[in-house]
Amino acid sequence: MSPKIYKPSLQTKNNILQKAVELFNENGTASVSMNALAESLGISAGNLQYHYKGKEDMIRAILEEMFAQFDVIYQPIEGTFTLDTLRQIMRLNFNLVWKYRFFYRELAALLRNDKVLANRFRAIQTHRIEEQETLIKRLAGSGGVRGDLSPEELRNVVLIGWVLGNTWLSYTESLGQKINDATLEQAVEIMVQHYKPYVLEMK
C-alpha cells in the first residue's frame, strides 16, 4: 500500500493562522506551544506541523496576511481628500492593529529573534513608507494636501505617522487603559491631529 499523501488545504492553513492570532493575542507568542495550538484546533501536532513547521513559520505567514489587509486600506484614494477621508482610513488602520495586537506588543522581540521575519518586515516597512510619501505627493498635486513641503519635511511627516501607528498600542496599554471603541477613536483623532496641518480640504 502506498503511503498516504496529504495535500495542503488553504482553508486549513487559514484556520490555523486565525487560531494562532487568537491565542497569541490572548497569551503572547511565548506562552502558546505547538501542542496547545494543535489541541485548540482539534488536530494532531503532526498535522499542524505538516502545514507550519513551527511558530516562526506561522508568524511569518501572519505578517504577510496582515500587510495584505493593510494594502486594501491604502488603495489609491478617489475623489476629494478630506479629514473625514483620513478618519476613515485611520479607523480601518487601528482596527487591524488591534486585530493583530500581539505583533505590535512583541514587535521588537519578534524581529530580534527571527532574522527572516526582521528582513521581511523591514522590506515591507520601507516600501510602505515610500508608498505613503508617493501618496502625499499625489494628493499635493491634486490639491488635497499642502504642496510646499521639502522632501525632508515630507518624509518626516510620514515617519512620525508611521511611528505613532506602530507604537500607539504599547503606549496605551502601558497606561493601563482598556482598548475599546473610545480608545480606538482617540487613536484616530491623534493621527488626524498629526496630519491636519497638511490637509487643505478640512471637513
Secondary structure as UniProt FT lines:
FT   HELIX           10..27
FT   HELIX           29..31
FT   HELIX           34..41
FT   HELIX           45..51
FT   HELIX           55..73
FT   HELIX           83..99
FT   HELIX           101..105
FT   HELIX           107..113
FT   HELIX           115..141
FT   TURN            142..143
FT   HELIX           151..174
FT   TURN            175..176
FT   HELIX           181..195
FT   HELIX           196..198
//
